[in-house]
């Protein structure tokens, strides 16, 4: 099973780690715990529009998400975390690049 948060990349490394953590924490409050260990895979999108589009597309395949809206500094929707996914559902995420702190962080 995979748990997949997404995070726009215009923020610092520290901000991105915190936002992904918030999204996972909140998703964990409403998601059923899997029976077996799951993987945490972080993928990236360029901005809030792409984040919400990715969530909408995945939801068409029955994958539920928690979208984290950062209340500080009018940052908006900046991270999302899916329910744990298995099998064919994992294919929904194939087109997204994995998060890379060297490429995805502001200076």
N, C-alpha and C positions, 0 to 999 in steps of 0.2 A: 504494500500500500504506500501511496505517496501523498505527502502533504506539501502543497506548493504555494508559497507566497510570491507575489510579484511586487515590485517596488519601482516607481519612476526613479531615474538616475540623476536628477539635478541636485541632489542633496549630498552632504558629506558622508563619509563612511560611517561615522558614529550615528548620524541621523538615520541612515538606512537600516542599520542593525536594530536600532530601537524601534523603528516603524514596523519592520518585519516581526519583531518580537511582540509588539502590540497586536498586530493582526492575528498572529498565531494564538496568543493568549485569549483573545476575544472569541476566535473561532472554536477554541477548545472548550469554552464555556457552553456552547450550543451544539457541539458535535458529539456524536456517540463515539466513545473510545473504541479503537479497533481491538480485536482479540489478539492480534500479533503485532510485533513492532512494525512501525512504518518509517519511511524515509522522509527527510526534510530536504526538498530540492528547491532552490531559489532560482527563479527565472526573472528576466528583466523586460520592461517595456519603457518606451521613451518618455511618456507623459500620461497625464490623467485620462485623456480621451482614449488612448490605447489600453490603459488599464481597465477602464469600464467596458470597452469593446471586447477585450479578452474575457472578462468575467461574463458578459452577456452571451458570447459565443459558447463558452464552456457550459453555461447553465442550460443551453439548448440540448446538451447531451446529458442532462440530469445531474450535473455536478453543482453542488451548492457551495456558496462562498460567503465569507464575512468580509465586507469592505471596510477598511479602517479609515475614518475621517479624522485627520489631525486637527484638534480644536485650537492649537496654539498657532499664532501667526498666519491665520487664514491660509493654511497649506492645502486644505481640501482632502480629497480621496487620494491617498498616496501609497496604500498597500492593500493587498487582499490575500486571503488565505482560504484555500478550498477545504472541503471535507476530505478525509483520507480517500484516495481513489485506488481502484484495482483494475487489473485486466485491460480491456479495450479502452476504458476511460482515460488511461494514461496517454493514449495517442493524441488527445486533444492538445496536449502541451508540447508536442514535438517541435513545432515551428518556432518556439520561443528560445532565444539564446539563454544559456545559463548566466547567472549574475557573476560578474568579474569585477572585483574592487578596483583593478587597474583601469578598466574601461568605464565603469559606471559610477564614479564618484567625482564630485566637484572638488577642486583644490582646496 
